[in-house]
Amino acid sequence: MSNQWARAASRCDGSAGKPAFVAGATNAGAFLAVSQYTSHMTGIVSSMADALVLGHTAVFLTGVGALCAITLGAADRTRLRLLTMLLSAFFTGGVIGALGFRTLGYSATLPLAVVLLGLAAVPAVDDVRSALRDDRDG
């Protein structure tokens, strides 16, 4: 197992799931808005979430099959734990995003936008602070 996966798994406290949740909800909303996904595995998971909300059992089960095939390819338990947590968060976000878009329309995306801005603000502020420190030091 690589050090990268070990570090990621050790930080598997749920915080990595927040962006996955938002991405799933965003992908589902985008599909309902323009009828097309622009991603690969995340598109399959979002398709599963939409199919579940819309009652399309065959599409949902097809996605489950693809998801199982890809996930089981991650034989190492550390990877499997991390991927399962991310997929769960992404799928949950997709279901909630599809339900929100179906009932509220585009206004359902506003809370997601606020969450994304909040998530992006922390690393952006850290980057600015680091750049200012580097300029000051030398």
C-alpha positions in Angstrom: 0.0 0.0 0.0 1.4 3.4 -0.9 2.0 6.1 1.7 -0.5 8.3 -0.1 -3.4 5.9 0.5 -2.3 5.3 4.1 -2.3 9.0 4.8 -5.7 9.4 3.2 -7.2 6.6 5.2 -5.8 7.9 8.4 -7.7 11.2 7.8 -10.8 9.3 6.9 -12.9 11.1 9.6 -15.7 12.1 7.4 -14.2 15.5 6.3 -13.3 14.0 2.9 -17.0 13.1 2.4 -18.2 16.7 2.5 -16.8 17.7 -1.0 -18.0 14.3 -2.3 -21.5 15.0 -1.0 -21.6 18.4 -2.6 -20.2 17.0 -5.9 -22.9 14.3 -6.0 -25.6 16.8 -5.4 -24.2 19.2 -8.0 -23.8 16.4 -10.6 -27.4 15.3 -10.0 -28.7 18.9 -10.3 -26.6 19.4 -13.5 -28.1 16.3 -15.1 -31.6 17.3 -14.3 -30.9 20.8 -15.7 -29.2 19.8 -19.0 -29.8 16.1 -19.2 -26.1 15.1 -19.4 -23.3 14.2 -17.0 -19.8 15.4 -17.7 -17.9 12.9 -15.6 -17.1 9.2 -15.5 -17.6 7.2 -12.3 -19.2 10.2 -10.6 -21.6 10.3 -13.5 -22.5 6.7 -12.9 -23.1 7.3 -9.2 -25.2 10.4 -10.0 -27.2 8.4 -12.6 -27.9 5.8 -9.9 -29.1 8.5 -7.5 -31.4 10.1 -10.1 -32.7 6.7 -11.2 -33.5 5.9 -7.5 -35.4 9.2 -7.1 -37.2 8.8 -10.5 -38.1 5.1 -9.9 -36.0 3.7 -12.8 -35.0 0.4 -11.2 -33.2 -1.0 -14.2 -30.9 2.0 -14.6 -30.2 2.0 -10.9 -29.3 -1.7 -10.8 -27.0 -1.3 -13.9 -25.2 1.4 -12.0 -24.9 -0.8 -9.0 -23.3 -3.5 -11.1 -20.7 -1.0 -12.6 -20.0 0.5 -9.2 -19.5 -3.0 -7.6 -17.1 -4.0 -10.4 -15.0 -0.8 -10.0 -15.1 -0.7 -6.2 -14.1 -4.4 -5.8 -11.1 -3.7 -8.0 -9.7 -1.7 -5.0 -8.8 -5.0 -3.2 -6.7 -3.3 -0.5 -8.9 -2.7 2.6 -7.6 0.8 3.2 -8.6 1.9 -0.3 -11.9 0.1 -0.1 -12.8 1.9 3.2 -11.9 5.3 1.7 -13.7 4.6 -1.6 -16.8 3.3 0.2 -17.0 6.4 2.4 -16.5 8.7 -0.6 -19.0 6.8 -2.7 -21.6 6.8 0.1 -21.2 10.6 0.5 -21.4 11.2 -3.2 -24.4 9.0 -3.7 -26.2 10.6 -0.7 -25.5 14.1 -2.1 -26.7 12.9 -5.5 -30.0 11.7 -4.1 -30.6 14.8 -2.0 -29.6 17.0 -5.0 -32.0 15.2 -7.3 -34.8 15.5 -4.8 -34.0 19.1 -4.2 -33.9 20.0 -7.9 -37.1 18.1 -8.6 -39.0 19.8 -5.9 -37.4 23.3 -5.7 -35.7 23.7 -9.1 -32.6 25.8 -9.5 -33.0 27.4 -6.1 -31.9 24.1 -4.6 -28.4 24.7 -5.9 -28.0 27.9 -3.8 -27.2 26.2 -0.5 -24.7 23.9 -2.3 -23.0 27.0 -3.8 -22.6 28.4 -0.3 -21.2 25.1 1.0 -18.7 25.0 -1.9 -17.6 28.6 -1.3 -17.1 27.8 2.4 -15.0 24.7 1.5 -13.0 26.6 -1.0 -12.3 29.6 1.3 -10.1 27.7 3.7 -7.4 26.5 1.3 -7.6 29.8 -0.6 -6.9 31.8 2.6 -4.1 29.4 3.4 -2.6 29.9 0.0 -2.7 33.7 0.3 -1.2 33.5 3.8 1.6 31.2 2.5 2.3 33.5 -0.5 2.5 36.6 1.8 4.8 34.7 4.2 7.1 33.7 1.3 7.2 37.3 0.0 8.0 38.6 3.4 10.7 36.0 4.1 12.5 36.5 1.0 
